[in-house]
Amino acid sequence: WVRLVRTGTTITAYRSADGVTWTKVNNAKITLPTTVTAGLAVVKPVPKKRGGRRARRIWFRVMVGA
């Protein structure tokens, strides 16, 4: 699990093995507009021409809150 929390201009990152107990990883001060767009990404490490397959991921337990 990964959690990003925005407080003013500070973004704090947390991690969790179970989604219940959270450990702070790091924080950064970033100037952002009032509204931001968040997204999830998938990386495919092996090119298709070398036997790799198309990257596919089904996301679950995704929550966005204010």
All heavy atoms as a GROMACS GRO file, in nm:
protein
  515
    1TRP      N    1   0.083  -0.116   0.000
    1TRP     CA    2   0.000   0.000   0.000
    1TRP      C    3   0.088   0.124   0.000
    1TRP      O    4   0.193   0.126   0.063
    1TRP     CB    5  -0.087   0.003   0.123
    1TRP     CG    6  -0.189  -0.105   0.132
    1TRP    CD1    7  -0.167  -0.237   0.162
    1TRP    CD2    8  -0.329  -0.093   0.113
    1TRP    NE1    9  -0.285  -0.306   0.162
    1TRP    CE2   10  -0.387  -0.219   0.133
    1TRP    CE3   11  -0.411   0.013   0.079
    1TRP    CZ2   12  -0.524  -0.240   0.122
    1TRP    CZ3   13  -0.547  -0.009   0.069
    1TRP    CH2   14  -0.602  -0.135   0.089
    2VAL      N   15   0.041   0.229  -0.066
    2VAL     CA   16   0.108   0.358  -0.068
    2VAL      C   17   0.004   0.466  -0.041
    2VAL      O   18  -0.106   0.461  -0.094
    2VAL     CB   19   0.175   0.384  -0.206
    2VAL    CG1   20   0.234   0.523  -0.212
    2VAL    CG2   21   0.281   0.279  -0.234
    3ARG      N   22   0.041   0.561   0.042
    3ARG     CA   23  -0.050   0.672   0.073
    3ARG      C   24   0.027   0.802   0.057
    3ARG      O   25   0.138   0.815   0.108
    3ARG     CB   26  -0.102   0.661   0.216
    3ARG     CG   27  -0.188   0.779   0.259
    3ARG     CD   28  -0.232   0.766   0.403
    3ARG     NE   29  -0.342   0.671   0.408
    3ARG     CZ   30  -0.397   0.627   0.520
    3ARG    NH1   31  -0.349   0.663   0.637
    3ARG    NH2   32  -0.498   0.543   0.515
    4LEU      N   33  -0.032   0.897  -0.017
    4LEU     CA   34   0.023   1.031  -0.028
    4LEU      C   35  -0.075   1.127   0.036
    4LEU      O   36  -0.194   1.126   0.003
    4LEU     CB   37   0.045   1.069  -0.175
    4LEU     CG   38   0.143   0.981  -0.253
    4LEU    CD1   39   0.146   1.026  -0.399
    4LEU    CD2   40   0.282   0.985  -0.192
    5VAL      N   41  -0.026   1.210   0.128
    5VAL     CA   42  -0.112   1.304   0.200
    5VAL      C   43  -0.061   1.445   0.171
    5VAL      O   44   0.057   1.475   0.190
    5VAL     CB   45  -0.108   1.276   0.352
    5VAL    CG1   46  -0.192   1.379   0.427
    5VAL    CG2   47  -0.157   1.136   0.382
    6ARG      N   48  -0.153   1.530   0.128
    6ARG     CA   49  -0.119   1.669   0.101
    6ARG      C   50  -0.170   1.757   0.215
    6ARG      O   51  -0.288   1.755   0.248
    6ARG     CB   52  -0.182   1.714  -0.031
    6ARG     CG   53  -0.156   1.859  -0.062
    6ARG     CD   54  -0.226   1.900  -0.189
    6ARG     NE   55  -0.199   2.039  -0.220
    6ARG     CZ   56  -0.247   2.100  -0.325
    6ARG    NH1   57  -0.324   2.035  -0.411
    6ARG    NH2   58  -0.220   2.226  -0.346
    7THR      N   59  -0.078   1.833   0.274
    7THR     CA   60  -0.113   1.930   0.376
    7THR      C   61  -0.049   2.062   0.336
    7THR      O   62   0.073   2.079   0.350
    7THR     CB   63  -0.061   1.887   0.516
    7THR    OG1   64  -0.108   1.755   0.544
    7THR    CG2   65  -0.109   1.982   0.624
    8GLY      N   66  -0.128   2.152   0.281
    8GLY     CA   67  -0.074   2.279   0.229
    8GLY      C   68   0.019   2.252   0.114
    8GLY      O   69  -0.020   2.197   0.012
    9THR      N   70   0.148   2.288   0.131
    9THR     CA   71   0.247   2.265   0.026
    9THR      C   72   0.335   2.144   0.055
    9THR      O   73   0.435   2.122  -0.013
    9THR     CB   74   0.338   2.389   0.009
    9THR    OG1   75   0.404   2.415   0.133
    9THR    CG2   76   0.258   2.510  -0.035
   10THR      N   77   0.299   2.065   0.154
   10THR     CA   78   0.379   1.947   0.189
   10THR      C   79   0.306   1.820   0.147
   10THR      O   80   0.190   1.800   0.178
   10THR     CB   81   0.406   1.942   0.341
   10THR    OG1   82   0.475   2.061   0.379
   10THR    CG2   83   0.491   1.822   0.378
   11ILE      N   84   0.379   1.733   0.073
   11ILE     CA   85   0.330   1.600   0.036
   11ILE      C   86   0.407   1.501   0.122
   11ILE      O   87   0.530   1.499   0.119
   11ILE     CB   88   0.352   1.569  -0.113
   11ILE    CG1   89   0.290   1.677  -0.202
   11ILE    CG2   90   0.302   1.430  -0.148
   11ILE    CD1   91   0.139   1.680  -0.199
   12THR      N   92   0.337   1.417   0.197
   12THR     CA   93   0.401   1.316   0.281
   12THR      C   94   0.364   1.178   0.226
   12THR      O   95   0.248   1.151   0.198
   12THR     CB   96   0.356   1.328   0.428
   12THR    OG1   97   0.381   1.462   0.472
   12THR    CG2   98   0.431   1.231   0.517
   13ALA      N   99   0.466   1.092   0.211
   13ALA     CA  100   0.446   0.956   0.159
   13ALA      C  101   0.452   0.857   0.274
   13ALA      O  102   0.538   0.866   0.361
   13ALA     CB  103   0.554   0.923   0.056
   14TYR      N  104   0.359   0.762   0.273
   14TYR     CA  105   0.353   0.654   0.372
   14TYR      C  106   0.346   0.520   0.299
   14TYR      O  107   0.302   0.513   0.185
   14TYR     CB  108   0.227   0.668   0.459
   14TYR     CG  109   0.219   0.794   0.539
   14TYR    CD1  110   0.164   0.910   0.485
   14TYR    CD2  111   0.265   0.798   0.670
   14TYR    CE1  112   0.155   1.027   0.559
   14TYR    CE2  113   0.257   0.915   0.744
   14TYR     CZ  114   0.202   1.029   0.689
   14TYR     OH  115   0.194   1.144   0.762
   15ARG      N  116   0.387   0.414   0.366
   15ARG     CA  117   0.374   0.278   0.311
   15ARG      C  118   0.313   0.189   0.417
   15ARG      O  119   0.322   0.216   0.537
   15ARG     CB  120   0.508   0.223   0.266
   15ARG     CG  121   0.604   0.202   0.380
   15ARG     CD  122   0.738   0.154   0.330
   15ARG     NE  123   0.833   0.161   0.439
   15ARG     CZ  124   0.912   0.063   0.476
   15ARG    NH1  125   0.910  -0.051   0.411
   15ARG    NH2  126   0.994   0.077   0.575
   16SER      N  127   0.251   0.080   0.372
   16SER     CA  128   0.187  -0.013   0.464
   16SER      C  129   0.183  -0.151   0.401
   16SER      O  130   0.159  -0.165   0.281
   16SER     CB  131   0.044   0.033   0.495
   16SER     OG  132  -0.025  -0.063   0.571
   17ALA      N  133   0.203  -0.254   0.482
   17ALA     CA  134   0.193  -0.392   0.433
   17ALA      C  135   0.048  -0.439   0.435
   17ALA      O  136   0.010  -0.527   0.358
   17ALA     CB  137   0.279  -0.484   0.518
   18ASP      N  138  -0.034  -0.380   0.523
   18ASP     CA  139  -0.170  -0.430   0.541
   18ASP      C  140  -0.280  -0.325   0.520
   18ASP      O  141  -0.398  -0.355   0.527
   18ASP     CB  142  -0.186  -0.490   0.680
   18ASP     CG  143  -0.155  -0.392   0.792
   18ASP    OD1  144  -0.142  -0.270   0.766
   18ASP    OD2  145  -0.144  -0.437   0.908
   19GLY      N  146  -0.243  -0.200   0.494
   19GLY     CA  147  -0.342  -0.095   0.475
   19GLY      C  148  -0.400  -0.042   0.605
   19GLY      O  149  -0.489   0.041   0.604
   20VAL      N  150  -0.347  -0.089   0.718
   20VAL     CA  151  -0.395  -0.046   0.850
   20VAL      C  152  -0.285   0.030   0.925
   20VAL      O  153  -0.307   0.140   0.975
   20VAL     CB  154  -0.442  -0.167   0.934
   20VAL    CG1  155  -0.484  -0.123   1.073
   20VAL    CG2  156  -0.557  -0.239   0.864
   21THR      N  157  -0.167  -0.028   0.932
   21THR     CA  158  -0.054   0.033   1.001
   21THR      C  159   0.035   0.102   0.898
   21THR      O  160   0.084   0.038   0.805
   21THR     CB  161   0.029  -0.074   1.075
   21THR    OG1  162  -0.058  -0.144   1.164
   21THR    CG2  163   0.142  -0.011   1.153
   22TRP      N  164   0.054   0.233   0.915
   22TRP     CA  165   0.126   0.314   0.817
   22TRP      C  166   0.259   0.363   0.872
   22TRP      O  167   0.268   0.403   0.988
   22TRP     CB  168   0.041   0.433   0.775
   22TRP     CG  169  -0.080   0.390   0.700
   22TRP    CD1  170  -0.204   0.361   0.752
   22TRP    CD2  171  -0.089   0.364   0.560
   22TRP    NE1  172  -0.288   0.320   0.652
   22TRP    CE2  173  -0.221   0.321   0.534
   22TRP    CE3  174   0.000   0.373   0.455
   22TRP    CZ2  175  -0.263   0.289   0.406
   22TRP    CZ3  176  -0.043   0.341   0.328
   22TRP    CH2  177  -0.174   0.300   0.304
   23THR      N  178   0.362   0.363   0.786
   23THR     CA  179   0.494   0.412   0.821
   23THR      C  180   0.530   0.527   0.727
   23THR      O  181   0.521   0.513   0.605
   23THR     CB  182   0.599   0.300   0.805
   23THR    OG1  183   0.562   0.191   0.888
   23THR    CG2  184   0.738   0.349   0.844
   24LYS      N  185   0.572   0.640   0.786
   24LYS     CA  186   0.612   0.754   0.705
   24LYS      C  187   0.742   0.722   0.633
   24LYS      O  188   0.837   0.671   0.692
   24LYS     CB  189   0.630   0.878   0.793
   24LYS     CG  190   0.670   1.001   0.718
   24LYS     CD  191   0.687   1.119   0.813
   24LYS     CE  192   0.747   1.238   0.743
   24LYS     NZ  193   0.767   1.350   0.836
   25VAL      N  194   0.746   0.750   0.502
   25VAL     CA  195   0.865   0.725   0.421
   25VAL      C  196   0.944   0.854   0.402
   25VAL      O  197   1.065   0.857   0.423
   25VAL     CB  198   0.826   0.666   0.283
   25VAL    CG1  199   0.947   0.649   0.195
   25VAL    CG2  200   0.753   0.534   0.301
   26ASN      N  201   0.876   0.962   0.362
   26ASN     CA  202   0.944   1.087   0.334
   26ASN      C  203   0.840   1.196   0.313
   26ASN      O  204   0.721   1.167   0.305
   26ASN     CB  205   1.032   1.075   0.209
   26ASN     CG  206   1.148   1.172   0.210
   26ASN    OD1  207   1.149   1.268   0.286
   26ASN    ND2  208   1.246   1.149   0.123
   27ASN      N  209   0.886   1.321   0.305
   27ASN     CA  210   0.796   1.430   0.269
   27ASN      C  211   0.872   1.532   0.185
   27ASN      O  212   0.994   1.532   0.182
   27ASN     CB  213   0.732   1.494   0.392
   27ASN     CG  214   0.832   1.564   0.481
   27ASN    OD1  215   0.952   1.552   0.463
   27ASN    ND2  216   0.783   1.635   0.579
   28ALA      N  217   0.796   1.613   0.113
   28ALA     CA  218   0.855   1.716   0.027
   28ALA      C  219   0.762   1.836   0.022
   28ALA      O  220   0.640   1.820   0.026
   28ALA     CB  221   0.878   1.660  -0.113
   29LYS      N  222   0.821   1.954   0.014
   29LYS     CA  223   0.742   2.075  -0.004
   29LYS      C  224   0.736   2.105  -0.153
   29LYS      O  225   0.839   2.120  -0.219
   29LYS     CB  226   0.804   2.192   0.072
   29LYS     CG  227   0.789   2.176   0.221
   29LYS     CD  228   0.820   2.303   0.293
   29LYS     CE  229   0.795   2.275   0.440
   29LYS     NZ  230   0.750   2.390   0.513
   30ILE      N  231   0.615   2.109  -0.206
   30ILE     CA  232   0.593   2.128  -0.349
   30ILE      C  233   0.483   2.232  -0.367
   30ILE      O  234   0.377   2.220  -0.305
   30ILE     CB  235   0.550   1.996  -0.417
   30ILE    CG1  236   0.655   1.888  -0.393
   30ILE    CG2  237   0.525   2.017  -0.565
   30ILE    CD1  238   0.611   1.751  -0.439
   31THR      N  239   0.505   2.328  -0.453
   31THR     CA  240   0.401   2.426  -0.483
   31THR      C  241   0.309   2.366  -0.589
   31THR      O  242   0.353   2.334  -0.699
   31THR     CB  243   0.463   2.558  -0.534
   31THR    OG1  244   0.552   2.608  -0.434
   31THR    CG2  245   0.356   2.661  -0.562
   32LEU      N  246   0.184   2.348  -0.552
   32LEU     CA  247   0.084   2.289  -0.642
   32LEU      C  248  -0.038   2.379  -0.649
   32LEU      O  249  -0.066   2.452  -0.554
   32LEU     CB  250   0.040   2.151  -0.591
   32LEU     CG  251   0.145   2.042  -0.586
   32LEU    CD1  252   0.092   1.922  -0.509
   32LEU    CD2  253   0.182   2.000  -0.726
   33PRO      N  254  -0.114   2.370  -0.758
   33PRO     CA  255  -0.241   2.443  -0.763
   33PRO      C  256  -0.339   2.383  -0.662
   33PRO      O  257  -0.317   2.273  -0.610
   33PRO     CB  258  -0.288   2.424  -0.906
   33PRO     CG  259  -0.217   2.304  -0.957
   33PRO     CD  260  -0.088   2.297  -0.880
   34THR      N  261  -0.447   2.451  -0.637
   34THR     CA  262  -0.548   2.403  -0.543
   34THR      C  263  -0.601   2.266  -0.582
   34THR      O  264  -0.619   2.178  -0.499
   34THR     CB  265  -0.665   2.503  -0.535
   34THR    OG1  266  -0.611   2.630  -0.497
   34THR    CG2  267  -0.768   2.461  -0.433
   35THR      N  268  -0.626   2.245  -0.711
   35THR     CA  269  -0.676   2.117  -0.762
   35THR      C  270  -0.567   2.049  -0.842
   35THR      O  271  -0.504   2.112  -0.927
   35THR     CB  272  -0.799   2.140  -0.852
   35THR    OG1  273  -0.899   2.208  -0.776
   35THR    CG2  274  -0.855   2.007  -0.901
   36VAL      N  275  -0.543   1.922  -0.813
   36VAL     CA  276  -0.443   1.845  -0.888
   36VAL      C  277  -0.506   1.717  -0.942
   36VAL      O  278  -0.609   1.671  -0.893
   36VAL     CB  279  -0.321   1.809  -0.801
   36VAL    CG1  280  -0.247   1.934  -0.758
   36VAL    CG2  281  -0.360   1.727  -0.681
   37THR      N  282  -0.443   1.659  -1.043
   37THR     CA  283  -0.486   1.533  -1.101
   37THR      C  284  -0.388   1.425  -1.057
   37THR      O  285  -0.267   1.443  -1.067
   37THR     CB  286  -0.489   1.541  -1.254
   37THR    OG1  287  -0.577   1.647  -1.292
   37THR    CG2  288  -0.536   1.411  -1.316
   38ALA      N  289  -0.441   1.313  -1.009
   38ALA     CA  290  -0.357   1.201  -0.965
   38ALA      C  291  -0.379   1.083  -1.059
   38ALA      O  292  -0.486   1.068  -1.116
   38ALA     CB  293  -0.392   1.162  -0.823
   39GLY      N  294  -0.277   1.000  -1.074
   39GLY     CA  295  -0.289   0.884  -1.161
   39GLY      C  296  -0.202   0.769  -1.115
   39GLY      O  297  -0.117   0.784  -1.029
   40LEU      N  298  -0.226   0.653  -1.172
   40LEU     CA  299  -0.149   0.533  -1.144
   40LEU      C  300  -0.083   0.488  -1.274
   40LEU      O  301  -0.142   0.503  -1.380
   40LEU     CB  302  -0.240   0.422  -1.090
   40LEU     CG  303  -0.318   0.456  -0.964
   40LEU    CD1  304  -0.422   0.348  -0.935
   40LEU    CD2  305  -0.225   0.472  -0.846
   41ALA      N  306   0.036   0.432  -1.265
   41ALA     CA  307   0.108   0.391  -1.386
   41ALA      C  308   0.152   0.245  -1.376
   41ALA      O  309   0.171   0.192  -1.268
   41ALA     CB  310   0.229   0.480  -1.405
   42VAL      N  311   0.168   0.184  -1.494
   42VAL     CA  312   0.221   0.048  -1.505
   42VAL      C  313   0.343   0.056  -1.596
   42VAL      O  314   0.340   0.122  -1.699
   42VAL     CB  315   0.116  -0.048  -1.568
   42VAL    CG1  316   0.177  -0.185  -1.591
   42VAL    CG2  317  -0.006  -0.057  -1.479
   43VAL      N  318   0.450  -0.011  -1.558
   43VAL     CA  319   0.572  -0.012  -1.638
   43VAL      C  320   0.596  -0.152  -1.691
   43VAL      O  321   0.590  -0.250  -1.616
   43VAL     CB  322   0.693   0.034  -1.554
   43VAL    CG1  323   0.821   0.025  -1.635
   43VAL    CG2  324   0.672   0.173  -1.502
   44LYS      N  325   0.622  -0.163  -1.821
   44LYS     CA  326   0.651  -0.292  -1.884
   44LYS      C  327   0.802  -0.301  -1.905
   44LYS      O  328   0.858  -0.229  -1.987
   44LYS     CB  329   0.576  -0.302  -2.016
   44LYS     CG  330   0.593  -0.436  -2.084
   44LYS     CD  331   0.514  -0.442  -2.211
   44LYS     CE  332   0.593  -0.375  -2.319
   44LYS     NZ  333   0.550  -0.401  -2.454
   45PRO      N  334   0.872  -0.390  -1.833
   45PRO     CA  335   1.017  -0.392  -1.839
   45PRO      C  336   1.076  -0.457  -1.965
   45PRO      O  337   1.189  -0.430  -2.000
   45PRO     CB  338   1.056  -0.472  -1.716
   45PRO     CG  339   0.938  -0.559  -1.688
   45PRO     CD  340   0.818  -0.481  -1.734
   46VAL      N  341   1.006  -0.545  -2.034
   46VAL     CA  342   1.061  -0.617  -2.150
   46VAL      C  343   0.987  -0.574  -2.276
   46VAL      O  344   0.865  -0.588  -2.285
   46VAL     CB  345   1.048  -0.770  -2.131
   46VAL    CG1  346   1.105  -0.843  -2.251
   46VAL    CG2  347   1.115  -0.814  -2.003
   47PRO      N  348   1.060  -0.521  -2.376
   47PRO     CA  349   0.993  -0.481  -2.502
   47PRO      C  350   0.923  -0.600  -2.568
   47PRO      O  351   0.972  -0.712  -2.564
   47PRO     CB  352   1.109  -0.431  -2.589
   47PRO     CG  353   1.219  -0.400  -2.494
   47PRO     CD  354   1.202  -0.495  -2.378
   48LYS      N  355   0.811  -0.573  -2.631
   48LYS     CA  356   0.733  -0.678  -2.696
   48LYS      C  357   0.814  -0.752  -2.803
   48LYS      O  358   0.804  -0.872  -2.817
   48LYS     CB  359   0.606  -0.619  -2.756
   48LYS     CG  360   0.508  -0.723  -2.802
   48LYS     CD  361   0.376  -0.661  -2.843
   48LYS     CE  362   0.277  -0.770  -2.878
   48LYS     NZ  363   0.147  -0.718  -2.910
   49LYS      N  364   0.898  -0.680  -2.877
   49LYS     CA  365   0.977  -0.744  -2.983
   49LYS      C  366   1.080  -0.843  -2.927
   49LYS      O  367   1.134  -0.924  -3.000
   49LYS     CB  368   1.045  -0.640  -3.071
   49LYS     CG  369   1.149  -0.557  -3.001
   49LYS     CD  370   1.206  -0.451  -3.095
   49LYS     CE  371   1.304  -0.363  -3.021
   49LYS     NZ  372   1.356  -0.258  -3.106
   50ARG      N  373   1.107  -0.839  -2.797
   50ARG     CA  374   1.199  -0.935  -2.735
   50ARG      C  375   1.124  -1.036  -2.648
   50ARG      O  376   1.177  -1.089  -2.552
   50ARG     CB  377   1.303  -0.861  -2.650
   50ARG     CG  378   1.403  -0.787  -2.736
   50ARG     CD  379   1.526  -0.749  -2.660
   50ARG     NE  380   1.501  -0.629  -2.582
   50ARG     CZ  381   1.567  -0.596  -2.472
   50ARG    NH1  382   1.660  -0.673  -2.424
   50ARG    NH2  383   1.538  -0.486  -2.408
   51GLY      N  384   1.000  -1.062  -2.682
   51GLY     CA  385   0.924  -1.164  -2.610
   51GLY      C  386   0.839  -1.112  -2.496
   51GLY      O  387   0.772  -1.188  -2.429
   52GLY      N  388   0.843  -0.981  -2.474
   52GLY     CA  389   0.763  -0.922  -2.367
   52GLY      C  390   0.616  -0.921  -2.402
   52GLY      O  391   0.578  -0.935  -2.518
   53ARG      N  392   0.532  -0.909  -2.304
   53ARG     CA  393   0.388  -0.901  -2.327
   53ARG      C  394   0.341  -0.760  -2.298
   53ARG      O  395   0.408  -0.684  -2.229
   53ARG     CB  396   0.316  -1.000  -2.236
   53ARG     CG  397   0.358  -1.142  -2.262
   53ARG     CD  398   0.288  -1.229  -2.164
   53ARG     NE  399   0.209  -1.324  -2.238
   53ARG     CZ  400   0.139  -1.420  -2.183
   53ARG    NH1  401   0.138  -1.434  -2.053
   53ARG    NH2  402   0.070  -1.502  -2.256
   54ARG      N  403   0.224  -0.730  -2.346
   54ARG     CA  404   0.164  -0.600  -2.319
   54ARG      C  405   0.138  -0.588  -2.169
   54ARG      O  406   0.090  -0.681  -2.106
   54ARG     CB  407   0.033  -0.588  -2.397
   54ARG     CG  408  -0.035  -0.455  -2.380
   54ARG     CD  409  -0.156  -0.447  -2.464
   54ARG     NE  410  -0.114  -0.445  -2.604
   54ARG     CZ  411  -0.196  -0.439  -2.706
   54ARG    NH1  412  -0.325  -0.437  -2.686
   54ARG    NH2  413  -0.152  -0.438  -2.829
   55ALA      N  414   0.173  -0.473  -2.113
   55ALA     CA  415   0.151  -0.450  -1.970
   55ALA      C  416   0.002  -0.437  -1.941
   55ALA      O  417  -0.071  -0.370  -2.014
   55ALA     CB  418   0.225  -0.325  -1.924
   56ARG      N  419  -0.044  -0.503  -1.837
   56ARG     CA  420  -0.184  -0.494  -1.796
   56ARG      C  421  -0.190  -0.503  -1.646
   56ARG      O  422  -0.123  -0.584  -1.584
   56ARG     CB  423  -0.263  -0.608  -1.857
   56ARG     CG  424  -0.411  -0.595  -1.830
   56ARG     CD  425  -0.485  -0.703  -1.899
   56ARG     NE  426  -0.540  -0.791  -1.797
   56ARG     CZ  427  -0.606  -0.901  -1.821
   56ARG    NH1  428  -0.623  -0.940  -1.944
   56ARG    NH2  429  -0.654  -0.972  -1.724
   57ARG      N  430  -0.268  -0.418  -1.585
   57ARG     CA  431  -0.282  -0.418  -1.441
   57ARG      C  432  -0.425  -0.385  -1.406
   57ARG      O  433  -0.483  -0.293  -1.462
   57ARG     CB  434  -0.188  -0.315  -1.378
   57ARG     CG  435  -0.202  -0.300  -1.231
   57ARG     CD  436  -0.146  -0.421  -1.160
   57ARG     NE  437  -0.161  -0.402  -1.017
   57ARG     CZ  438  -0.180  -0.499  -0.932
   57ARG    NH1  439  -0.185  -0.623  -0.973
   57ARG    NH2  440  -0.192  -0.476  -0.805
   58ILE      N  441  -0.480  -0.460  -1.315
   58ILE     CA  442  -0.613  -0.430  -1.263
   58ILE      C  443  -0.593  -0.372  -1.123
   58ILE      O  444  -0.536  -0.436  -1.036
   58ILE     CB  445  -0.700  -0.557  -1.256
   58ILE    CG1  446  -0.719  -0.614  -1.397
   58ILE    CG2  447  -0.835  -0.526  -1.190
   58ILE    CD1  448  -0.786  -0.750  -1.400
   59TRP      N  449  -0.636  -0.247  -1.106
   59TRP     CA  450  -0.618  -0.180  -0.977
   59TRP      C  451  -0.738  -0.209  -0.886
   59TRP      O  452  -0.852  -0.211  -0.929
   59TRP     CB  453  -0.607  -0.029  -0.998
   59TRP     CG  454  -0.491   0.009  -1.084
   59TRP    CD1  455  -0.496   0.044  -1.215
   59TRP    CD2  456  -0.354   0.011  -1.047
   59TRP    NE1  457  -0.370   0.071  -1.261
   59TRP    CE2  458  -0.280   0.051  -1.160
   59TRP    CE3  459  -0.285  -0.015  -0.929
   59TRP    CZ2  460  -0.142   0.065  -1.158
   59TRP    CZ3  461  -0.146  -0.001  -0.928
   59TRP    CH2  462  -0.077   0.038  -1.041
   60PHE      N  463  -0.710  -0.230  -0.760
   60PHE     CA  464  -0.816  -0.246  -0.662
   60PHE      C  465  -0.774  -0.174  -0.534
   60PHE      O  466  -0.658  -0.141  -0.515
   60PHE     CB  467  -0.846  -0.395  -0.636
   60PHE     CG  468  -0.730  -0.472  -0.580
   60PHE    CD1  469  -0.720  -0.496  -0.444
   60PHE    CD2  470  -0.630  -0.519  -0.662
   60PHE    CE1  471  -0.613  -0.565  -0.391
   60PHE    CE2  472  -0.522  -0.590  -0.611
   60PHE     CZ  473  -0.514  -0.613  -0.475
   61ARG      N  474  -0.870  -0.148  -0.451
   61ARG     CA  475  -0.847  -0.074  -0.327
   61ARG      C  476  -0.785   0.064  -0.353
   61ARG      O  477  -0.693   0.104  -0.286
   61ARG     CB  478  -0.760  -0.153  -0.230
   61ARG     CG  479  -0.823  -0.280  -0.184
   61ARG     CD  480  -0.735  -0.349  -0.085
   61ARG     NE  481  -0.791  -0.477  -0.050
   61ARG     CZ  482  -0.721  -0.580  -0.006
   61ARG    NH1  483  -0.592  -0.570   0.012
   61ARG    NH2  484  -0.780  -0.691   0.024
   62VAL      N  485  -0.835   0.132  -0.452
   62VAL     CA  486  -0.788   0.266  -0.484
   62VAL      C  487  -0.890   0.366  -0.428
   62VAL      O  488  -1.008   0.354  -0.454
   62VAL     CB  489  -0.774   0.287  -0.636
   62VAL    CG1  490  -0.738   0.431  -0.668
   62VAL    CG2  491  -0.671   0.190  -0.692
   63MET      N  492  -0.841   0.460  -0.348
   63MET     CA  493  -0.929   0.562  -0.292
   63MET      C  494  -0.865   0.699  -0.310
   63MET      O  495  -0.745   0.713  -0.294
   63MET     CB  496  -0.952   0.537  -0.143
   63MET     CG  497  -1.027   0.408  -0.113
   63MET     SD  498  -1.068   0.388   0.060
   63MET     CE  499  -0.911   0.392   0.139
   64VAL      N  500  -0.945   0.796  -0.345
   64VAL     CA  501  -0.901   0.934  -0.353
   64VAL      C  502  -0.991   1.014  -0.263
   64VAL      O  503  -1.113   1.005  -0.271
   64VAL     CB  504  -0.907   0.987  -0.499
   64VAL    CG1  505  -0.868   1.133  -0.504
   64VAL    CG2  506  -0.819   0.902  -0.589
   65GLY      N  507  -0.932   1.089  -0.174
   65GLY     CA  508  -1.013   1.166  -0.079
   65GLY      C  509  -0.964   1.308  -0.067
   65GLY      O  510  -0.855   1.343  -0.108
   66ALA      N  511  -1.049   1.390  -0.011
   66ALA     CA  512  -1.012   1.530   0.011
   66ALA      C  513  -1.011   1.559   0.159
   66ALA      O  514  -1.072   1.493   0.237
   66ALA     CB  515  -1.111   1.620  -0.060
   0.00000   0.00000   0.00000
